[in-house]
Amino acid sequence: MRSLLIALQQVNIEEKLKTAPDGNYQVGVLIGSFVPFIVLVGLAYFLYYRAKRKEKNLNN
């Protein structure tokens, strides 16, 4: 079941860029492909910062 979901979520970006109607669509596809990565990096930083601050408070 999990592999089916992963297969459905994978997007062929190269094909979308080839069939793009104009340059603005291409920019949107590229930005949309990086947004999940940026969100995960932001979440990881937030969790790291919160854990570090909590550890500092426990040591005092």
VOSEVO-297582 format. One record per residue: residue number from 1; z, x, y of N, C-alpha, C, CB in turn. Coordinates in Angstrom, 2 decimals. Glycine has a CB too. Layout:
N
+-----+---------+---------+---------+---------+---------+---------+---------+---------+---------+---------+---------+---------+
! pos !    n.zz !    n.xx !    n.yy !   ca.zz !   ca.xx !   ca.yy !    c.zz !    c.xx !    c.yy !   cb.zz !   cb.xx !   cb.yy !
+-----+---------+---------+---------+---------+---------+---------+---------+---------+---------+---------+---------+---------+
! NUM !       Z !       X !       Y !       Z !       X !       Y !       Z !       X !       Y !       Z !       X !       Y !
...
+-----+---------+---------+---------+---------+---------+---------+---------+---------+---------+---------+---------+---------+
//
This chain:
60
+-----+---------+---------+---------+---------+---------+---------+---------+---------+---------+---------+---------+---------+
! pos !    n.zz !    n.xx !    n.yy !   ca.zz !   ca.xx !   ca.yy !    c.zz !    c.xx !    c.yy !   cb.zz !   cb.xx !   cb.yy !
+-----+---------+---------+---------+---------+---------+---------+---------+---------+---------+---------+---------+---------+
!   1 !    0.00 !    0.83 !   -1.20 !    0.00 !    0.00 !    0.00 !    0.00 !    0.87 !    1.26 !    1.21 !   -0.94 !    0.00 !
!   2 !    0.80 !    1.92 !    1.22 !    0.91 !    2.79 !    2.39 !   -0.41 !    3.49 !    2.70 !    2.01 !    3.82 !    2.18 !
!   3 !   -1.09 !    3.96 !    1.64 !   -2.37 !    4.64 !    1.85 !   -3.42 !    3.69 !    2.40 !   -2.86 !    5.27 !    0.54 !
!   4 !   -3.32 !    2.42 !    2.05 !   -4.24 !    1.42 !    2.58 !   -4.03 !    1.25 !    4.08 !   -4.05 !    0.08 !    1.85 !
!   5 !   -2.78 !    1.20 !    4.51 !   -2.49 !    1.08 !    5.94 !   -2.97 !    2.30 !    6.71 !   -0.98 !    0.89 !    6.16 !
!   6 !   -2.77 !    3.47 !    6.15 !   -3.21 !    4.70 !    6.82 !   -4.72 !    4.71 !    6.94 !   -2.71 !    5.95 !    6.07 !
!   7 !   -5.41 !    4.29 !    5.89 !   -6.87 !    4.27 !    5.91 !   -7.38 !    3.27 !    6.94 !   -7.41 !    3.91 !    4.53 !
!   8 !   -6.70 !    2.16 !    7.10 !   -7.12 !    1.16 !    8.09 !   -6.86 !    1.62 !    9.52 !   -6.40 !   -0.15 !    7.83 !
!   9 !   -5.84 !    2.44 !    9.72 !   -5.49 !    2.87 !   11.06 !   -6.32 !    4.05 !   11.54 !   -4.04 !    3.23 !   11.10 !
!  10 !   -6.94 !    4.79 !   10.63 !   -7.72 !    5.95 !   11.04 !   -8.98 !    5.48 !   11.77 !   -8.09 !    6.82 !    9.81 !
!  11 !   -9.24 !    6.12 !   12.89 !  -10.38 !    5.76 !   13.72 !  -11.30 !    6.97 !   13.81 !   -9.94 !    5.27 !   15.14 !
!  12 !  -12.58 !    6.75 !   13.64 !  -13.55 !    7.83 !   13.76 !  -13.92 !    7.98 !   15.24 !  -14.82 !    7.56 !   12.87 !
!  13 !  -13.27 !    8.90 !   15.92 !  -13.46 !    9.07 !   17.36 !  -14.86 !    9.59 !   17.66 !  -12.41 !   10.03 !   17.93 !
!  14 !  -15.37 !   10.48 !   16.83 !  -16.71 !   11.02 !   17.08 !  -17.77 !    9.92 !   17.07 !  -17.05 !   12.08 !   16.03 !
!  15 !  -17.65 !    8.98 !   16.15 !  -18.61 !    7.88 !   16.09 !  -18.49 !    6.98 !   17.32 !  -18.40 !    7.04 !   14.80 !
!  16 !  -17.26 !    6.75 !   17.75 !  -17.06 !    5.93 !   18.95 !  -17.66 !    6.60 !   20.18 !  -15.57 !    5.65 !   19.18 !
!  17 !  -17.53 !    7.92 !   20.27 !  -18.08 !    8.63 !   21.41 !  -19.61 !    8.63 !   21.39 !  -17.57 !   10.06 !   21.44 !
!  18 !  -20.20 !    8.68 !   20.20 !  -21.66 !    8.65 !   20.11 !  -22.22 !    7.30 !   20.54 !  -22.11 !    8.96 !   18.69 !
!  19 !  -21.51 !    6.22 !   20.21 !  -21.98 !    4.88 !   20.51 !  -21.41 !    4.32 !   21.80 !  -21.65 !    3.94 !   19.37 !
!  20 !  -20.78 !    5.17 !   22.60 !  -20.17 !    4.72 !   23.86 !  -21.24 !    4.25 !   24.84 !  -19.32 !    5.85 !   24.48 !
!  21 !  -20.98 !    3.13 !   25.52 !  -21.96 !    2.62 !   26.48 !  -22.09 !    3.50 !   27.72 !  -21.59 !    1.23 !   26.89 !
!  22 !  -20.99 !    4.14 !   28.15 !  -21.04 !    5.01 !   29.33 !  -19.91 !    6.02 !   29.28 !  -20.97 !    4.17 !   30.64 !
!  23 !  -19.84 !    6.87 !   30.30 !  -18.84 !    7.93 !   30.35 !  -17.42 !    7.43 !   30.49 !  -19.14 !    8.85 !   31.47 !
!  24 !  -17.23 !    6.30 !   31.18 !  -15.89 !    5.77 !   31.35 !  -15.29 !    5.34 !   30.01 !  -15.91 !    4.58 !   32.31 !
!  25 !  -16.10 !    4.80 !   29.14 !  -15.63 !    4.41 !   27.81 !  -15.19 !    5.64 !   27.03 !  -16.73 !    3.65 !   27.03 !
!  26 !  -15.93 !    6.73 !   27.16 !  -15.58 !    7.97 !   26.46 !  -14.22 !    8.49 !   26.93 !  -16.66 !    9.04 !   26.69 !
!  27 !  -13.99 !    8.44 !   28.22 !  -12.70 !    8.88 !   28.76 !  -11.58 !    8.00 !   28.23 !  -12.71 !    8.86 !   30.31 !
!  28 !  -11.81 !    6.71 !   28.17 !  -10.81 !    5.78 !   27.65 !  -10.49 !    6.04 !   26.20 !  -11.27 !    4.36 !   27.83 !
!  29 !  -11.49 !    6.34 !   25.40 !  -11.27 !    6.63 !   23.98 !  -10.45 !    7.90 !   23.83 !  -12.63 !    6.77 !   23.23 !
!  30 !  -10.76 !    8.92 !   24.60 !  -10.01 !   10.18 !   24.51 !   -8.56 !   10.00 !   24.96 !  -10.68 !   11.26 !   25.36 !
!  31 !   -8.35 !    9.29 !   26.04 !   -6.99 !    9.04 !   26.51 !   -6.23 !    8.22 !   25.47 !   -7.00 !    8.32 !   27.88 !
!  32 !   -6.87 !    7.21 !   24.93 !   -6.23 !    6.37 !   23.93 !   -5.87 !    7.11 !   22.66 !   -7.12 !    5.23 !   23.59 !
!  33 !   -6.61 !    8.14 !   22.34 !   -6.30 !    8.91 !   21.14 !   -5.12 !    9.86 !   21.38 !   -7.52 !    9.69 !   20.69 !
!  34 !   -4.87 !   10.24 !   22.62 !   -3.75 !   11.14 !   22.93 !   -2.46 !   10.41 !   23.26 !   -4.12 !   12.03 !   24.08 !
!  35 !   -2.51 !    9.15 !   23.60 !   -1.31 !    8.40 !   23.99 !   -0.25 !    8.38 !   22.89 !   -1.69 !    6.97 !   24.37 !
!  36 !   -0.58 !    8.10 !   21.64 !    0.48 !    8.11 !   20.61 !    1.16 !    9.47 !   20.49 !   -0.11 !    7.71 !   19.27 !
!  37 !    0.39 !   10.54 !   20.57 !    0.97 !   11.87 !   20.50 !    1.93 !   12.12 !   21.66 !   -0.13 !   12.93 !   20.49 !
!  38 !    1.53 !   11.74 !   22.86 !    2.37 !   11.94 !   24.04 !    3.66 !   11.13 !   23.94 !    1.61 !   11.56 !   25.32 !
!  39 !    3.56 !    9.90 !   23.45 !    4.74 !    9.06 !   23.28 !    5.70 !    9.68 !   22.27 !    4.33 !    7.64 !   22.83 !
!  40 !    5.19 !   10.21 !   21.17 !    6.06 !   10.83 !   20.17 !    6.73 !   12.09 !   20.71 !    5.26 !   11.18 !   18.92 !
!  41 !    6.01 !   12.88 !   21.49 !    6.60 !   14.08 !   22.09 !    7.70 !   13.67 !   23.07 !    5.52 !   14.94 !   22.81 !
!  42 !    7.46 !   12.65 !   23.88 !    8.46 !   12.16 !   24.81 !    9.70 !   11.65 !   24.10 !    7.89 !   11.07 !   25.69 !
!  43 !    9.51 !   10.92 !   23.02 !   10.64 !   10.40 !   22.24 !   11.43 !   11.55 !   21.62 !   10.14 !    9.45 !   21.15 !
!  44 !   10.74 !   12.54 !   21.08 !   11.42 !   13.69 !   20.48 !   12.24 !   14.45 !   21.53 !   10.40 !   14.64 !   19.82 !
!  45 !   11.69 !   14.62 !   22.72 !   12.42 !   15.32 !   23.78 !   13.64 !   14.51 !   24.19 !   11.51 !   15.56 !   25.00 !
!  46 !   13.48 !   13.20 !   24.33 !   14.60 !   12.35 !   24.71 !   15.72 !   12.43 !   23.68 !   14.14 !   10.90 !   24.88 !
!  47 !   15.38 !   12.36 !   22.39 !   16.40 !   12.44 !   21.34 !   17.07 !   13.81 !   21.32 !   15.78 !   12.15 !   19.98 !
!  48 !   16.30 !   14.87 !   21.55 !   16.87 !   16.21 !   21.60 !   17.83 !   16.34 !   22.78 !   15.75 !   17.26 !   21.71 !
!  49 !   17.41 !   15.86 !   23.94 !   18.25 !   15.95 !   25.13 !   19.55 !   15.17 !   24.94 !   17.50 !   15.43 !   26.36 !
!  50 !   19.44 !   13.97 !   24.36 !   20.62 !   13.13 !   24.15 !   21.57 !   13.78 !   23.15 !   20.21 !   11.74 !   23.66 !
!  51 !   21.05 !   14.37 !   22.07 !   21.89 !   15.04 !   21.08 !   22.56 !   16.27 !   21.67 !   21.06 !   15.42 !   19.85 !
!  52 !   21.83 !   17.00 !   22.48 !   22.39 !   18.20 !   23.11 !   23.51 !   17.83 !   24.07 !   21.29 !   18.99 !   23.84 !
!  53 !   23.30 !   16.76 !   24.84 !   24.33 !   16.32 !   25.79 !   25.56 !   15.81 !   25.04 !   23.77 !   15.21 !   26.71 !
!  54 !   25.35 !   15.10 !   23.93 !   26.47 !   14.60 !   23.14 !   27.27 !   15.75 !   22.54 !   25.97 !   13.66 !   22.03 !
!  55 !   26.55 !   16.80 !   22.07 !   27.22 !   17.96 !   21.50 !   28.04 !   18.68 !   22.56 !   26.20 !   18.92 !   20.88 !
!  56 !   27.52 !   18.76 !   23.76 !   28.24 !   19.42 !   24.85 !   29.52 !   18.65 !   25.18 !   27.33 !   19.53 !   26.11 !
!  57 !   29.45 !   17.32 !   25.19 !   30.63 !   16.50 !   25.47 !   31.68 !   16.62 !   24.37 !   30.23 !   15.06 !   25.64 !
!  58 !   31.26 !   16.80 !   23.13 !   32.22 !   16.94 !   22.02 !   32.94 !   18.28 !   22.08 !   31.52 !   16.79 !   20.68 !
!  59 !   32.28 !   19.32 !   22.59 !   32.89 !   20.65 !   22.67 !   33.90 !   20.74 !   23.79 !   31.82 !   21.70 !   22.86 !
!  60 !   33.85 !   19.87 !   24.77 !   34.79 !   19.95 !   25.90 !   36.07 !   19.25 !   25.62 !   34.19 !   19.36 !   27.14 !
+-----+---------+---------+---------+---------+---------+---------+---------+---------+---------+---------+---------+---------+
//
